[in-house]
């Protein structure tokens, strides 16, 4: 979406101050997912190089419910809904909020309220990220619902001092202004997939920065990890953005890195 015409037009409006000062953004991922049902271990399929597939993950017996299409629901391999799908909406929320640092405080709640299937992750999650500038990014996840918010299973709302914008990476935005929420500019269009690929290839040729540089990806992807860690330790976490470490809970710092299985471990001098 960072390369789509919809995002470019939304950026023009935000830069022009149509919403005033954006103080808070909300991202949501409410796409229904079915957790895999428990299954017994089985022999590795002949066409699968299971050791290579595991890579740095712990050695475990092969199980189809931890394999393709299901790996995202297990902490050995994935980050659940927030890392598998919600990350795209978190990225757009951070983009609109205009923050170029990590949050300083993270609060997460999650649980299993639709008890079916096997997963290391909750089926509902809410995360609040507080930034040093006083801005707030909210994330909401419901993997058990067939409906979303404002008509979109994945989307955002950008809240400003003069109005708000409903924005979806499905190629849509609508501005609402004033205390009565009168409709302002709106647009429907593409999702920018082709333009994003073209931008990447052009930057290989020209050595110009991409639309989404690596540092942008790092700041956004970190939100998925920080939210998951706060959920797992069950505490409000204070984060040192410059040192990229938690201030108050050592258990949380231990979760910033995984223990890699040999010989996949990162060298100690790397």
C-alpha positions, 0 to 999 in steps of 0.5 A: 500500500505504500506504493499505491495511488490511494496511499499517495492521495491520502498522503497529500491530504494528511500533509495538507492538514485536512485532519489537523494533527494526528494524535492516534491511529487504530489498526485492526485485523479481523479476518476469520482464521481457523486454527488447525485441529490437533493431529498426531505426529507422522513420518516426514513426506518424501518430498520435504527436506524437513531439516532445511524447513525447520532451519533455526527452529527447535527439532520436533517430530513432523506434524501436519498441523505445524507445517504449511498453512499452519506454521504461523500459529506456532511460536517456533515459526510465526507470530500469529495473526499480528505478525502474519496479517496485522503487520500490514495494517500496523505499518500503515497506522505508524505511517499515518501517525508519523512516528520514526522511533519505537514506542516507549510503552506497550500494553497488551491483552489477549485470550482465547474466547472461541476455543477450537483448534491448536495455537500458541496465540490468542484469538483476540488481542488488543495492543496499545503502543505509546510514543514519546511524542505523546501519540498512541497507536492501537491494534485490535485483532479478532481471528474468529469473526467474519466481519471487520470495522467500517466494512473492512476486515483489515483497516485503519482509522487515523484520528486527528484534531479536526477529523478522521480518515478510514483507510484500508489496504484493500484500496480505500479511504474516506475522510470525515470532518468536524464534530458531525462527521461530515464526509470529505474526500474519498477514493477507491483504487488498487492495492499498489502491488505492481507499483511496489514491485516496479519501485523495488526493481527501479531502485536496484537499477538506480540505487535510489531509496525504495518507497519502503526502506529497510528501517521502515520495515524494522520499525513496523515489524518490531511492533508485532514482536513488541506486542507479542512479548507484552502478551506473553509476559503479562506486564506493561512494558517500558521500552528503551528505543535507543538501546532496543531493550525493555527497562523493567522486565528481564523476562521480556528482554530474553524474548527479544531473540530466539535460541537458534538450533545448531548449526543455524545459530548466529555467530557470537561475534556477528 
